[in-house]
Amino acid sequence: MCDAEGAALLKVSVTAPPEDGKANAALIRLLAKQTGVAKSLVSIVSGATSRSKVLEFRTDDAETINRLTEWGKAPS
């Protein structure tokens, strides 16, 4: 899925409530687990209080980068 500017989007749902950072923490745990990247290497760059977020994965692992790239290309 892409936004109006063509940037890749990934739609993710978590069951944690959006209070006290619980949903953000759940999102980071989920994406870290799915990508094999340590939670400490995944962070929310912007949108911490918004439904739309920009995340950063600090990794140079080619397999992880390829997986993230493919997620961005997947049809909605």
HUCORSUL-V584249 format. One record per pair of residues at least 12 apart in sequence whose C-alpha atoms are under 6 Angstrom apart, sorted by the first residue. I is the first residue (numbers start at 1). J is the second residue. D is the distance in whole Angstrom. If there is no record, write none. Layout:
# HUCORSUL-V584249
i=(I:I)
j=(J:J)
d=(D:D)
This chain:
# HUCORSUL-V584249
i=(1:1:8:35:41:41:42:42:43:43)
j=(75:76:72:64:57:58:56:57:55:56)
d=(6:5:5:6:6:5:6:5:6:5)
